[in-house]
Structures are given as C-alpha cells and as structure tokens.
Amino acid sequence: MNAIEIRNLSKSFRGMYAVDHLNMTVPQGAIYGFIGENGSGKSTTMKLICGHLVRDEGEVTLFDREHTDPGVRVRVGALIENAGCFPNSSVYQNLRMQTINLGIENYDEEIRRVLEIVRMEDNADLKFKSCSLGMKQRIGIAMALLGDPALLILDEPINGLDTDGMRIMREILLDITEKYGCTVLISSHILGELEKIATHYGIIRRGKMVMELSAEEMDSRAQVFVSLKTGDMKSALSALSEKYGTVREEDGYIRVYDVADPAEITAFLMERGQAVREIRKNKIGLEEYYIELMSKKEEE
C-alpha cells in the first residue's frame, strides 16, 4: 500500500496551471523529498493533498482511500507555511487549543508525547513569541503530530534554520518514521540536508513531475568523479582535459568525471612531472544532480 497516490492531478489559477496533470507515488514509511524551484507547484500540490484547495481534475488517494474521506483525513498531519500559533500563549496552551479542535480527550498525555518527540518537553511554558525560529518550526510539527497521524506533510520546515536546528530537525524526522512508522512528505530548497534523510524523491517543474526515484536509484545514477589538487593546477587541468572526456575546475579542485581509479590519474600526472597533493573519489550529490537535470530540461 502507498501512503499517497496521485494521478493526473491539475489545479489552475486564472487559466494557468499551478499543477499540471501531476502523477506522484509516495510509498508507506518513506521520507519523500519533494523538490522543485519556487513556483514549481510543490505547495499547491501539498494543499491539494490536505484538502486546503479543490482540484480541477485528477485523483488523490491516501492509503488506498479518497483523500476527502473523513476516515483518512484524521490520519494526516500537516505544517504548511506556518504553525498558526497565538504569540502570547505558551507552547502548551497552543497545543491544548489544537487538541480541542481535534477532539482529543487525553490531551495532557498527548501534548507531553508530541513535545517529547520534537525535543521541547522542557519548554511547554514558554510563550510562543519567545521561541526561536527552529523552536517554532518544531512546535508546528508537534501540532501536526497530535492524534498520531500516519502521514505528515511538511512544507519547507528546515529553511532558515541554523546548523544545529537542521540537525535536530533531521533527528526528529528520522524518529518519526523509524519509531512511529509515519510517512513524511517534505519539501525543501536545502537539498544537502534533504539528501541525509530522504528515502525517495520527486522532482517537479512547472507543475509536472519530471522524475521520481528512490535514494538508491539516485545514488546509482550519480556521476562518479575524482577530485584532486596539484602543485600546478593550470598545467594539470590542461593535461587531464586532453586525455579525459569531462574535466573542470570547481571550488579549488580539478574534477575528472567517470574515472573509477584515482591511481590511474595519479600515475598519469606523475609521468608528466605533476605531483598530486590531494586526491579522492566521489559522487555528485543531490543538489548537483538536480541542477544538471534542470539544465537538460531547459535545453529540451
């Protein structure tokens, strides 16, 4: 069973498609990284899944049931745009108001449970306006977790966070899936962070799905390269460019693509009197993969 299945989903505003016959599959238990430039349709898609917007056409099913079915709606938690909290109320009070909205009877136990998940059990009495950005994002996730949802939808929850805030958010999201079996659909522009936790990806452009793939598939498609430094970078770059297909200089290193053995390059340069100071084998990451994919789409 898949947590989300979308077929030919469309939504237009003033005659222009924000989501254009989109197809999308999110496996149950996945952390699905939803990727695309600003205006690509990510937030609109999430709002359609949550029922915040009405589709023009297409199908959205959650756990094999129509997404408008009340029985499946209660299994979805979402944080889109912001937490919608009252600034002068405490963290606990804001969560308490949400438990009233959801009709949760054992509210104190439930509030304590979600605060522990988001590492804020010691901040229940803190006023919302006094919380940092990272704390506010975690409060939003805590609100979305009330009622123990099976699907969590998060729109840009790590944007604007500092290094420690992003680390905590990663740990929380991994806990949610591993300990509670929750499926997570998350969008973000910080692809390096997304790459550390996502099990699946969906790349959207101009409202259409460009590609869906698992983290394993992404890793197998990622281009291999050897990164190196020498005493004479200019001469080394020239020599390597003559022998190998794709060679370029980036971030102070020479990159030689589609070469599996660094020793081969070291031997080649040594024959030409070039001493290699540093060399390592690597693969392009999610961000570079995405940029190259989008560049190819622009050329089509």
C-alpha positions in Angstrom: 0.0 0.0 0.0 1.2 3.5 -0.8 0.7 6.4 1.5 -0.1 8.8 -1.4 -1.1 8.1 -5.0 -1.8 11.0 -7.3 -3.0 10.6 -10.9 -3.4 13.4 -13.4 -3.9 16.0 -10.7 -4.4 19.5 -12.0 -5.1 22.9 -10.5 -5.2 26.2 -12.3 -5.4 29.8 -11.3 -6.7 32.4 -13.8 -6.3 30.0 -16.6 -2.7 29.0 -15.8 -1.7 25.6 -14.4 0.0 25.6 -11.0 -0.2 21.7 -11.0 -0.4 20.2 -14.5 -1.6 16.6 -14.7 0.7 15.5 -12.0 1.4 11.9 -11.2 3.1 11.0 -7.9 3.6 8.0 -5.6 4.8 8.1 -2.0 5.4 4.7 -0.5 4.2 4.0 3.0 7.0 4.6 5.6 9.1 6.8 3.2 10.6 10.2 3.8 9.7 11.6 0.4 11.8 14.7 -0.6 9.6 16.9 -2.8 12.0 19.1 -4.9 11.4 22.0 -7.3 12.2 25.6 -7.8 9.9 28.4 -6.5 6.6 28.4 -8.3 7.0 24.8 -9.5 3.8 23.7 -7.7 5.1 22.0 -4.6 3.0 24.0 -2.1 -0.1 23.8 -4.3 0.2 20.0 -4.5 0.6 19.7 -0.7 -2.5 21.9 -0.2 -4.5 19.8 -2.6 -3.5 16.6 -0.8 -4.5 18.2 2.5 -7.8 19.4 1.1 -6.9 23.1 1.5 -7.6 23.6 -2.2 -10.1 22.0 -4.5 -8.6 20.2 -7.6 -9.7 20.9 -11.1 -9.3 17.2 -12.1 -7.4 14.1 -11.2 -7.3 11.7 -8.3 -5.7 11.8 -4.9 -5.8 8.7 -2.7 -4.3 8.3 0.7 -3.7 4.7 2.0 -6.0 3.5 -0.9 -8.9 5.8 0.1 -10.1 9.0 -1.5 -8.3 11.9 0.2 -11.6 13.6 1.1 -12.8 10.6 3.1 -13.2 11.6 6.8 -11.7 8.3 7.9 -8.4 9.0 6.2 -8.3 12.8 6.8 -7.8 12.1 10.5 -4.6 10.2 9.6 -3.0 13.2 8.1 -1.0 15.9 9.9 0.4 19.0 8.1 2.6 22.0 8.6 2.2 24.3 5.6 3.6 27.9 5.7 3.5 28.3 9.5 2.2 26.9 12.7 -0.6 29.4 13.2 0.0 29.8 16.9 -1.0 32.6 19.2 2.2 34.6 20.1 1.2 35.5 23.7 0.1 31.9 24.6 2.5 29.3 25.8 3.6 26.3 23.8 1.4 24.1 25.9 -1.6 26.4 25.5 -1.3 26.5 21.8 -1.1 22.7 21.6 -4.1 22.5 24.0 -6.2 24.6 21.7 -5.4 22.3 18.8 -6.4 19.2 20.9 -9.7 20.9 21.4 -10.1 21.4 17.6 -9.2 17.7 17.1 -11.4 16.4 19.9 -8.6 14.7 21.7 -9.7 13.7 25.2 -6.4 12.5 26.8 -5.0 15.9 25.8 -2.3 16.3 28.5 -0.8 12.9 27.8 -0.9 13.6 24.0 0.7 17.1 24.4 3.5 15.7 26.5 4.1 12.9 23.9 4.5 15.2 21.0 6.6 17.7 22.9 9.0 14.9 23.7 9.2 13.8 20.1 10.2 17.3 19.0 12.7 17.8 21.9 10.6 20.5 23.6 9.4 18.8 26.7 11.2 21.4 28.9 9.7 24.4 27.0 6.0 23.8 27.5 5.5 27.0 29.5 7.5 29.2 27.1 5.5 31.8 25.2 5.4 31.2 21.5 6.7 34.7 20.7 9.8 34.0 22.8 10.7 30.9 20.8 13.4 30.8 18.2 12.6 30.0 14.5 13.8 26.4 15.0 11.6 26.0 18.0 8.6 27.5 16.2 9.1 25.0 13.4 9.3 22.2 15.9 6.1 23.4 17.6 4.4 23.3 14.2 5.5 19.7 13.8 4.3 18.9 17.3 0.8 20.3 16.4 0.8 18.3 13.2 1.7 15.1 15.2 -1.3 15.5 17.6 -3.5 12.5 17.2 -0.7 10.2 16.0 -1.1 10.7 12.2 0.1 8.1 9.7 1.1 10.8 7.1 3.0 14.0 7.9 3.1 16.8 5.2 5.8 19.4 5.8 6.4 22.4 3.5 9.9 23.9 3.9 10.3 23.0 7.6 14.2 23.4 7.6 14.5 26.6 5.6 16.1 29.4 7.6 17.4 27.1 10.4 21.0 27.2 11.6 23.2 24.1 11.5 22.1 22.9 14.9 18.5 23.5 14.1 18.8 21.4 10.9 20.5 18.6 12.8 17.7 18.5 15.4 15.1 18.5 12.7 16.8 15.6 10.9 16.8 13.6 14.1 13.1 14.3 14.7 12.0 13.3 11.2 14.1 10.1 11.3 12.5 9.3 14.7 9.0 9.9 13.3 9.5 7.4 10.6 11.6 4.8 12.4 9.9 4.7 15.8 6.3 5.6 14.9 6.1 4.3 11.3 4.9 7.7 10.0 5.3 8.6 6.3 6.8 12.0 5.7 6.3 14.2 2.6 8.7 17.1 2.9 9.7 19.9 0.6 12.9 21.9 0.9 15.4 24.0 -1.1 18.3 22.8 1.1 19.0 19.7 -0.9 22.2 18.8 1.0 20.1 18.3 4.2 17.3 16.6 2.4 19.8 14.1 1.0 20.7 13.0 4.5 17.3 11.7 5.4 15.1 11.1 2.2 14.4 7.6 1.1 12.6 8.8 -2.1 12.5 11.9 -4.3 10.0 13.6 -6.5 11.3 16.4 -8.8 8.6 18.8 -10.0 8.9 21.5 -12.7 6.2 23.9 -13.9 3.6 21.8 -12.2 4.6 18.5 -13.8 6.5 15.6 -12.3 9.9 15.4 -14.0 11.2 12.3 -12.2 10.5 10.1 -9.2 13.3 7.8 -7.8 14.5 6.2 -4.6 17.6 7.3 -2.8 19.3 4.1 -4.0 18.4 4.9 -7.6 19.7 8.4 -7.2 22.9 7.1 -5.9 23.3 4.6 -8.8 22.7 7.4 -11.3 25.0 9.9 -9.7 28.1 10.6 -11.8 31.4 9.4 -10.3 34.4 11.8 -10.3 37.9 12.1 -9.0 38.7 15.3 -7.2 42.3 16.5 -6.9 44.8 19.2 -6.3 48.3 19.6 -7.7 51.2 22.0 -7.5 50.4 23.4 -10.9 46.6 23.4 -11.3 46.6 25.1 -14.7 49.0 22.6 -16.3 47.3 19.6 -14.7 43.9 20.8 -15.9 45.2 21.1 -19.5 46.8 17.7 -19.5 43.8 15.9 -18.0 41.4 17.7 -20.4 43.4 16.2 -23.3 43.1 12.7 -22.0 39.7 12.5 -20.3 36.2 13.4 -21.5 34.9 15.7 -18.8 37.3 17.7 -16.7 36.6 21.0 -15.0 37.8 23.1 -12.0 35.3 23.7 -9.2 35.9 25.0 -5.7 39.6 24.9 -6.0 39.7 21.3 -7.1 40.1 19.7 -10.5 37.3 17.2 -11.1 37.7 14.3 -13.6 34.4 12.6 -14.3 33.6 9.0 -15.0 37.0 7.7 -13.8 36.8 5.0 -11.2 40.5 4.7 -10.2 42.3 7.7 -8.7 45.6 5.8 -9.0 45.3 6.0 -12.8 45.1 9.8 -12.7 48.0 10.0 -10.2 50.2 7.8 -12.4 49.2 9.9 -15.5 50.2 13.2 -13.8 53.4 11.8 -12.3 54.5 10.8 -15.8 54.2 14.5 -16.7 56.1 15.7 -13.7 53.0 16.7 -11.8 52.9 16.0 -8.0 49.4 15.2 -6.7 48.9 16.9 -3.3 45.4 15.6 -2.7 43.0 13.2 -4.4 39.8 11.4 -3.6 37.0 9.6 -5.4 33.5 11.0 -5.0 30.0 11.2 -6.5 27.9 14.2 -7.3 25.2 14.9 -4.6 21.5 15.6 -4.9 22.0 19.3 -5.5 24.3 18.9 -8.4 22.2 16.1 -9.8 19.1 18.3 -9.6 20.9 21.3 -11.2 22.2 19.1 -14.1 18.7 17.6 -14.6 17.1 21.1 -14.7 19.8 22.3 -17.2 19.0 19.4 -19.5 15.3 20.2 -19.3 16.0 23.8 -20.2 17.8 22.6 -23.3 14.9 20.4 -24.5 
